[in-house]
Amino acid sequence: MKPIPPEIIAYIIDQACAIQQIPAPTFAEQERASYLQEQFARLGVKEISQDAAGNVLACLPGGSARPLVISAHLDTVHPADRPLTLQRTPERITGPGIGDNSLAVAALLGLARHVLESSIPLPGDLWLVGDVAEEGLGNLKGMTALVNRFEEKPAAYLILEGLGLGMIYHRGLGVSRYRIRVDTAGGHSWGDYGIPSAIHELAHLITRLTGMTLPTEPRTTLNVGIIHGGISVNTIASHAWMDLDLRSEDYRTLQRLVGRVQQRVQESAGPGVSITMEAIGERPAGEIPGSHPLVQAARACLQKRRIQAMLEVGSTDANIPLSRGYPAVCVGLTRGGNAHTTEEFILTEPLAAGMDQVLCLIESAWMRGGSVR
């Protein structure tokens, strides 16, 4: 494919700034989805739809080769009431969600514009998808619906992230998430002193969990991300809960860790103390080997642009196709930092190389009229 011209790179950056200004917390992506549909229509895309999950799908028709699916998640980690302040210079743009994932969503529009304006012949249908529910407790709902729709038909699933140029995620990190609740009778902090406090019992459990030795090979982690409980400073809490995030590079190791946590939860309950453990999220593990043609193609596309390629494991939308054995990689478009904070930023200069990488991957997926399977 022809390189993306500077005016379309500028268009992508402008669109990223516009998209960043639209709140899109997980499960509330509709306004951003509507904007994406409108912009696809303005570019002249004829086939645009929104599925039951909320994903926006735009199809650029091509020949008889396998279709190719390129996606970017619409949602962000930021709540709807968080100010979306944006600071922009020619070299750097700072604002919550600008890299994760406003830039990648804008890149879908840039790809559509480039193909249409350059009249690029496509070997097969090119599907550009803004998908929902990638962050937090979204549980990859959007990507699951997308893969359920296309299954093994695509030549590949290419997932775009704004940050992380040079990284090739070809291994999906297994994730299990639980809400653990503690219930007691509660009472007055003075008059009822000595009866169990839900907060104290939860704290004891957290200490037990964080004191466990976790394997470093395969890398495995445990994190308490949220705790909540109590009604006043002078009340023995009757209710408290926490959200627990468990991760491992190996699915069986993750399952063993879940069992260890369950055992400690059961052991921590007792007279006057009820503890429940509810699953609230699951991201399946999966991978294609580093020797897979799609991974090798991704490495070659970066090396041609003198960008060091790093093979990575992570929790991304690629988890879903990878868990089913379908070829998929997740790649970044530019460099930046401070992801998931109000000071998140992207650098604009590397974006051209990042988009060239995507064009190269598209060609590789359709090389010899087939796929990289």
C-alpha positions, 0 to 999 in steps of 0.5 A, spaced: 500 500 500 502 507 498 504 510 505 499 514 508 500 522 506 502 527 512 495 530 511 492 524 513 496 523 519 494 530 521 487 528 520 488 522 525 491 526 530 485 531 530 480 526 530 484 523 536 483 530 540 476 530 538 474 523 540 478 524 547 473 529 548 467 524 548 466 521 555 466 513 554 467 509 560 466 502 560 458 500 558 457 508 556 460 508 550 454 510 545 456 517 544 463 515 542 460 510 538 455 515 534 461 519 533 465 514 530 459 512 525 458 519 523 465 520 521 465 513 517 459 516 513 462 523 512 468 519 509 464 515 504 464 508 507 457 505 505 457 499 509 456 501 517 452 498 522 452 497 530 451 490 533 447 488 539 453 489 543 454 496 541 460 495 537 461 499 530 463 496 524 465 499 518 466 494 512 471 496 506 469 491 500 474 487 497 476 481 493 475 474 494 480 473 499 479 472 507 476 478 510 481 482 515 478 485 522 482 491 525 479 493 531 480 499 537 476 499 543 472 505 544 472 505 552 476 508 557 478 507 564 475 514 566 469 516 569 464 520 565 464 526 570 472 526 570 474 533 566 477 531 559 482 537 559 487 536 553 494 540 552 496 540 545 503 542 542 506 540 535 510 534 538 506 532 544 498 531 546 496 530 554 490 528 556 486 522 559 485 517 554 488 520 549 493 514 548 488 509 551 485 509 546 482 515 542 488 515 538 487 508 535 480 509 534 482 515 530 487 510 526 480 506 524 478 513 520 485 514 518 485 507 514 478 508 511 480 515 509 487 512 506 483 506 502 478 510 499 482 517 497 487 512 494 482 507 491 487 502 494 484 495 491 483 490 497 484 483 496 478 481 501 473 485 505 477 490 510 473 490 517 474 496 521 471 496 528 470 500 534 469 495 540 466 496 547 467 494 554 475 492 553 477 496 560 475 494 567 470 489 568 467 490 561 470 482 560 472 484 553 464 483 551 465 487 545 471 483 542 467 476 544 461 478 540 466 480 534 469 474 534 463 470 535 460 473 529 467 472 524 470 466 528 475 463 524 474 466 517 478 472 518 485 472 515 487 475 522 485 479 527 489 486 528 488 490 534 490 497 535 492 501 541 494 508 541 501 507 546 506 501 545 509 502 538 514 496 538 510 492 542 507 485 539 502 482 544 501 475 541 500 472 548 494 473 552 494 474 559 489 470 563 485 474 568 480 472 574 477 477 578 473 476 584 468 481 589 469 478 596 464 480 601 465 480 608 458 480 613 458 481 620 452 483 625 456 490 626 455 495 632 457 501 636 465 502 636 465 502 644 459 499 647 459 493 642 467 493 642 470 486 641 465 483 636 467 482 629 468 488 624 467 486 617 473 491 615 477 488 620 476 481 617 477 484 610 484 487 612 486 480 615 484 476 609 488 481 605 494 480 609 493 473 608 492 473 601 498 478 599 503 474 604 502 468 599 508 467 595 507 467 587 511 464 582 515 468 578 515 463 572 510 463 569 509 470 572 503 471 576 500 477 580 495 478 585 492 485 586 486 488 591 484 494 587 478 497 590 476 496 598 469 499 601 465 498 607 463 501 613 458 507 615 461 511 620 468 512 624 464 510 630 461 504 628 463 497 627 462 495 620 457 490 618 459 490 611 465 490 607 468 488 600 474 488 595 475 487 588 481 482 587 485 481 580 489 475 579 493 474 573 498 469 570 501 467 564 499 460 564 492 458 565 493 452 570 497 456 574 492 462 574 487 456 576 491 454 582 492 461 585 484 461 584 484 455 589 489 458 594 485 464 594 478 460 595 481 456 601 484 462 605 477 465 604 473 459 607 478 459 612 477 466 614 470 465 615 468 463 622 463 465 628 459 471 626 463 472 620 460 470 613 465 471 607 463 470 600 467 470 593 463 472 587 466 472 580 466 478 576 471 478 571 474 473 566 479 474 561 481 467 557 489 466 556 491 464 549 497 465 544 500 464 538 508 462 538 513 467 536 515 463 530 507 464 527 507 467 520 503 473 523 508 475 529 514 474 524 510 479 519 509 484 525 516 484 527 519 485 520 514 491 519 517 494 525 524 492 523 523 495 516 522 502 520 528 501 524 523 500 530 525 494 535 520 489 536 518 486 543 514 480 543 509 481 549 504 478 553 498 482 556 491 483 557 488 486 551 482 484 546 487 479 542 485 475 548 479 472 545 481 470 538 488 468 541 484 463 546 480 460 540 486 459 536 485 464 531 491 468 529 491 475 532 496 480 535 495 487 538 500 493 536 501 500 538 501 506 534 506 511 537 510 512 544 507 516 550 506 514 557 502 515 564 497 511 561 490 510 565 492 517 569 490 524 567 497 526 565 497 520 559 500 523 553 502 521 546 508 523 542 506 525 535 512 524 531 512 516 531 505 516 529 507 516 521 511 510 522 506 506 527 501 507 521 506 504 516 507 498 520 499 497 520 499 498 512 505 493 512 501 488 517 495 489 512 499 487 506 502 481 510 496 478 512 493 478 505 500 476 502 499 471 496 492 472 496 491 468 502 493 469 509 498 468 515 495 462 518 
